[in-house]
Amino acid sequence: MVPMPQQNLQITAVAPDPALLDLPWDVPLAEWPDDVLAALPQGISRHVVRFVSHGGRVLAIKEIGETVAYREYELLRQLHRIEVPSVVPVGVITGRRAPDGERLEAVLLTEHLQFSLPYRALFSQDLRPDTATRLIDALAVLLVRLHLVGFYWGDVSLSNTLFRRDAETFAAYLVDAETGDMHRTLTNGQRNYDVDLARTNIIGELMDLSAGELLDEAVDEVAIGDALVERYQELWNALTGSEAFDSDDRWRVAARIERLNDLGFDVGELEITTDIDGTKVRIQPKVVDAGHHSRRLLRLTGLDVQENQARRMLNDLDSYRAATDRQNDQEQIVAHAWVRQVFRPTIDAVPRELRRKLEPAQLFHEILDHRWYISQQAQRDIPLPEAAESYVERVLRHRPDEDAVLGLAPGEADPADLE
Amino acid sequence: MATVTFDHATRVYPGTERPAVDQLNLEIEDGEFLVLVGPSGCGKSTSLRMLAGLEDVNGGHIFIGDRDVTDVQPKDRDIAMVFQNYALYPHMSVADNMGFALKIAGTPKAEIRQRVEEAAKILDLVEYLDRKPKALSGGQRQRVAMGRAIVRQPQVFLMDEPLSNLDAKLRVQTRTQIASLQRRLGVTTVYVTHDQTEALTMGDRIAVLNHGVLQQVGTPREMYDRPNNVFVAGFIGSPAMNIGTFDVKDGKVQVGSAEVPLERSIASEISDADGGKVTLGFRPEALDPVAVGTAGSFDVEVNLVEELGSDAFVYGTLKGDTDVNLTAGETNQLIVRIDPRNVPDKGDVIAVAIQAGHSHVFSATTGERLG
C-alpha cells in the first residue's frame, strides 16, 4: 500500500493564526460547504473567491497560482505600508492536497474591508443618479494616488475596487493587485495605459449591469468611462503640473498649496525655480500626500476616518469653537472637548444594535446632514441630540447593514442563474 | 499584420547603472511567433513593455512595420495585450463579451457581429455566441478572452506570461491552443515566458536574454543543437545540459578517465587566456551507457535515479575528477538518460561515453562557442 500523501501546509503570514488550519484546505475552494462560508461573492473575478468568518473578522480567500499568490501578497503589504487604500493581506497558504493526493492551488488570504461596498451592491441599492459619478471620482483619486507612489495597476476596474462611504462621496480601495507592479516612477505610457484600460473596463462593467437590467436606462456607459479619464487628468495635472508666474505674484505659491489642500492633498516637497534675472518663478509639486484633512483630524482628536468625513468633522469642530467662543484656546484642547461633548454623545445616542449599519464617522456625517434637513423644515436650529434621535427613527432603522456587504448568502441562488 | 523591429533599443531605469535592456537588436517577421525567454530579471518583460509603450525607450528605436513607434502612446500602437483582462461579464452574451471594445470604439453593429462571428469560428465558439459565459468551461473562457483581442484585429499580439496564473492542467491545454491559434490567424506575436519548455514548444523562434543582453535568437532546434554560449546551453533543454570546465591535453579533453578528442578547428581556437582548458557541454541524452572500462568512457557513481515512465535519469558524480566544477542546470550532479527498463541502483558505478558529434565546446574564459 502506498501511503496516502499528506497535506504539508505552509502558511506565510505576518502573524500566523494556527486556527486557520481548521479550515478545509483539502477541499477545492469552489466545493467548500455552506456552513464554513460567510457569503459568496457576486463580483466578477477570474479566480474562485470565497468569504469566511474567522476569529471575529471576515476573510476573503482566493485560489491562485503559488508564485502569483506570493507576489500579490508582497505587493499588498507594500501598498499597506505606504498607506495606499487597499485591502490588508493576511497570508498565503501553499502545499494543499486533496485526500486522493491531487495538488490544490495555493490561496491568498486578505482581510475583508469592514463597511466596504462592492460597486454592484451600490448600483442595486439606493441608486442616486450621481452614484456612478461619485464612484468614478473615487476611483480617479485612487488611481492618481497609486500612480503617485509608482504603482502600475495593469487591470483597473470597478470589480477590482471596493468603496467605502466618505461623507457625501466615496473612498476607493484597491482589492486586486495581481497584475500590478511597483516602480520608482511611472512612465507616461504606463499611466496612460492604466487609464485607458480603466475606461474600457468600467464601460464594460456598466454595459454588463445594463444587460442584467441593473442599471438605469438613461445612464450613458461610455460617458461615465470618459469621465474617469477626464477626472484623472484634471487631478493629475493639479497635483503634478508646473506653473510659472512673475516673481511679484509670489502669493501664488501659497495659493497652489491651498488648492492642493482643498483637493485633500498635502505638499511634501515643492520645487521652486527662478530664471536668471529673477523675474519669473516656476513651481512644481514634487511630493504630495493624500489625506490632508484626515491627517489633521487624527492629529487633533485621534480619530482615524476618511478624508471627506474628516473634512466634515473639522468644519463642525470649527463651528463648535466659534459657538463656544474658544478661538484663542489651543486647537488640540478644544478638539478633545468637541470629541467628548459633541462627537461621542451623538454616536452613543444611536442604539447599539443599529451601529452595524454604518461606520461611526459616516453616522455622524449623516446626522449632521439630517439636522440641516429637519432644521430647514422646522425653520429653527434643531440641537444635535434631537437630530440624532430623529435620524435614528426616520432614516437609520430603514437602512441595510453595511458592516459586511459581501454578496449572496450561502445557498442563495444567483439571480443571473434564473435567466 | 506587420514586422516588429528592435533597433538598438535600450532601457535604463532611473537611478540604475546597468541597462535593463541593452542595445536589443531583433527583427520579428510578419506573422511570426517569437518567444522572449530568460531567467527572472533578464529583461524579457521590459523588452515586451517597451514594444507595448509601457516603458520608455532611452536609446534606439522600435518599429512596427515601417512605423517608428518609439514615442507613440500605447493605445495608438495598434497592438493588443492578450489576457490582460479576461474576467468575463456574467450578464452579457459571449458575443457581447468578445465585441464590447468595438462597441466602445463606435464600430457599426453589423461589422461587430461579423468580426465576432469570424473570431468565434476560429475559436470554436460559434454555438456559444448567444449564451452566457456561465455555460462555458474554463478553456472556453480562455478562448473568449483571446477573442476579445482577435476582434480588434491588431497588428501585433503581446503576451506577458499569460499562463502564469492558470492551474497546471489548464496551462498545458491553453499553451497548445495559443500556439495553434496563432498559426491559423497569422498575427505577429511576441510572447514572454521564463519557462524554456513553453518557449521550445510554442515559438517559431526563441530569443534568449540574460542580464538585459540578447544571447541568441533562433528556431527551437537551432537553440537546442547549437547554443552560441554557455548560458544558452545551460538554459535550453530539460533536464539541463551537463557543463564543466576540463583540461585539454594533446588536443583531447580530459573528462574523468575519458579523453574526448577535439576537432582540429576547435582546438585551434583555444586562446592562451584559456590556460589549456575548455568548457564542455553534453546533454543527458547524448550519453551512451557502455561496459565499464570501455575506451573513451568515464565512470559515474549513481546518487539517485529519477524514473518518469517513458524516461529515466541518473543523477550522479563524475568519478576520478574531484576538482572539476560540473553542473547541470540547478544541480551540481551529472545527469544521464538511461533505459527506464534497466535502471542501476543507488551507489552503483556506471560507465558512459559521449556520442560522437554531440558535445558542445565553449571557451573557458568567454563562454562563447568554439568551432
Interface residues (C-beta under 8 A of the other chain):
Chain A: I44 S45 R46 H47 I64 G65 T67 V68 R103 E105 Y152 G154 D155 S157 S159 E178 T179 R184 T185 T187 N188 G189 Q190 N192 Y193 D196 L197 T200 N201 I203 G204 E205 M207 D208 L209 A211 G212 L214 V222 G225 A416 D417 E419
Chain B: Y13 P14 G15 A52 G53 L54 E55 D56 Q73 P74 K75 Q84 N85 Y86 A87 L88 Y89 P90 H91 M92 S93 D96 F100 A101 K103 I104 K132 K134 S164 N165 L166 D167 A168
